[in-house]
Structure formats: structure tokens, C-alpha cells
């Protein structure tokens, strides 16, 4: 099997140039409709294990090991049509001892599962045979490409500490301020150490409604402090966190030691959490012991460049855009991360 990440380097491509900005569902596809999505990567199976309620939908390329409640709070659900009526998709079935309460109408796809493993509190049915409603292979390819492409983009904002020029007046001096001015998309680079610092919470200062992309370096990342938007915790600002995406294109592991109120794209990483999550989580594997609240990512995203002249053959199609993305990543890594925005 070709390693998904290596495919970005070994396959040639001709690039069109500058990408466009599109709604999240146009770029992330069916992933936009799922609260938790586990893709698998290499020898890491795409499993999901959660020990508390999940407000939205879940999808795993492998097995769902534990999910006591799904679909508890499908209120803000702009991408429902993409899910084609499914609340859970378990590509390799569910664990033998698993029992799930299904709190909203919808079907469950779980190979080999028994109806006794599910309690449908509304209309819905179990599909335990046939092809998966999600093509995880194709979805993995597109999401891998998106993560690596986002990681290649240059920062448009500033990452500031107290005392630096531009640090917002009145901001808490212990905060690490991500200061952006674009009303459309603001892009930041932060290090693994900055994310992990328990003493310096992140404060994202951007115009209301702006999409925020935060690229995090490092192969083993962890969230240490809190997340604020314009000085206020997202849980107190309605849907403000729905426009924030953390991109972990380098990571093989991400640990959430505190409440995570944002969305995450980490297609090569095992994500582990011990507190509540408010957002869309896309990873190789997911395990969380806190509640998972349905807050779908509704921002806009730049999508990878496409081939100038489409070539026949599945191998070439698989590699569309990948060589160029890998080159962009390599070029960016030679630059100073977190440099001031261009004048």
C-alpha cells in the first residue's frame, strides 16, 4: 500500500496557480457533516472511541469502539444533506460490546453489526452489509491534500506576546495574541511549544466572521492553555468558534488537555482528549473522554491547485496537485515561521 503522505512527493503534476476560496463543504466534502471523522493512516486504524455523548454524527474508516450516544444535538446542521441520512458510519463495524443510543432520526452503517447494539429513539435503521456510504479512500486523499496545502500557505497575521509592537491595548499580558486584519481568511503559524504553553492561552483577534486557519508545527502536539476569540472564550460568543480551524499537517499525535472550541484537520494524527470538544475533528484516529458538541466548521477555505491538463489513469489522478503541494511545504519550511504579515 502506498503511504498517503509519500504519495504527495512521488507523483508528478502541473499546477494551475493561485487557488480559490470556497465554502467548507466544497473543500472538505462529506467530512463537513460529521462531528468526528477518523480516516486511519498507515498502520493506524481509523477507529473512534468516545466515552460520553456526541452531539453530531461520527464516521470511522475502521471500527467504532465506543460511542454511547450519537446525534444528541443536531441543531446547527448546515451540511445535513451531505450525510445522506446517516448518523454513524463504521466502515469495519462496531465492537462486540458496543451499544449506542441514537438520539436523532437517521441510519447507522456498521458492517456485521446487530440491531440489538443500537437503540433508535426516533426513526432510523441499521445497515449492516453492502458498500459504505463514504468512500474513505477518496476522502482521505482529498483531506490529506487540503491539510498539506493549508500548511504550505504563508502567514497573513502576526503572533504577538506582551511588549511586542502591535500587541493589542488592553489584552491580557499573559496571552499569545494571533492578530489578523482580513475580513475573509486569516492564516497563522504557531509552534508546538506555543500551543502547549499552559501559561499563555491563545487569543485570536480578527474581524467578526473571518475564517481563521492556524497551522501548528511539530509531530507531537498538545493543547495546554485556553482558546479565546477577541478576548472572550468561544463558548460565550455563540458560533464564533465555528470559523476557526487548527491544521496539524506535521503531527502524528495531538493531545487535548483542555476544552477545544474550534475545528481540527489532522489527517495523519492520533487525537486524544480528556475534556469537551466543540467542533469538527478530522484525524487518523480519535479517542475522547469528554462530551463532543456538534459545532460544524462553517468557514471558507482555500483549496489545493489542480492539474493544468488532466491525465488519464487513477495513479495520476491520485497525485493531482501533490508534487506542487510538497514543494510549497518544503519552501515554506525554509522561511521564518510566525514572521510579520507582508506590507
Secondary structure, DSSP 8 states (H G I E B T S, - for coil): ---TTTHHHHS---B--S--EEEHHHHHGGGGG-SEEE--BTTB---EEEEEEESS-EEESS-EEEEEEE-TT--S-TTGGGGTTEEEEETT-B-TT--EEE-SS-EEEETT--GGGEEESSS--EE-SSS-SS-HHHHHHHHHHHHHHHHHS---SEEE-TTSTT--TT--TTSEEEE---SSEEEEEE-HHHHH-TTS-EEEE--TT-EEEEEE--SEEEE-S-EEETTEEGGGSTTGGGGEEEE-SS-SEEEE-S-B-SEEEEEEEEEEESS-EES-EEEEEEEESS-EE------EEE----BSS--SSHHHHHTTTHHHHHHHHHHHTTS-TT-----
